[in-house]
């Protein structure tokens, strides 16, 4: 089903709903859109952080201590 067909079908169904139910559907659609926007924003920030070299030094962190440095072993 194409997007346009789905929109037309939804509009037809919405036009048959009483006003209070229509408000409920509208609120839910706004909630879904807000969640989608947050997800897109979150994914964009995640991608920027992954591509940035800001914390690249953490990947190459040298080990300062080894098991040989332990005075007592438990």
N, C-alpha and C positions, 0 to 999 in steps of 0.2 A: 504494500500500500504506500503510495507516495505521500509526501508531507502535505501537499495541497489537498489531497483527498481526505487525509486524516483531519486536517483543520476544518474542512467543510462539514464532515460528519460530526465533529465535536461541536461546531457552531449550531448545527441542526438540533443536536441533543440539548445543548445549553438553552436554546430558545424555548424549549418545552418545560424547563424546570421552573418551579416557583422562585420568587425573589430571594427568600432566605436560603434555599439550597444553592442558588446561583452564587450568592456571597460566599458560601462555604467552599465551592469549587474555585472561585477566584482567589480566596485566601490560600488554598492549597497550591494552586498554580504559582502564586507568588513565592511561597515557601520553597517549592521545587526549583524555581529559577534562582532564588537566593543561594540555595545549596549548590547548584551547578556553578554559579559565579564564584563561590568560595572555593570549590574544587579546582576550577580553572586557575584561580589566583594561586592556590597552594601548589599546584603542579608547576606553574610558571616560576615561583620562588624556588622550588626544589631543583628545577632545571638550572636556574641561575647559580645556585650554590654548587651544584655538581660541576658545572663548567668553569667556575671561578677557581683560581689558584690560591686563594686566600689561605686556606688551611692545608695546602699541599705539604707543608713541612711536617705535619703530623703523620703522614704516611711513611716518612723516612726517619722516624724518631729512633735514635740509637738506644740500646739497652745499657743502662748505667750499672745495673747489678745482675749477677748471675747466681745460680744456686751455690756456687763456690764461696760467695760472700756471706752466707749464713753462718752464724756462730752456733746456733742450735737448730737441729732438725727435729721436727715433730712427726 
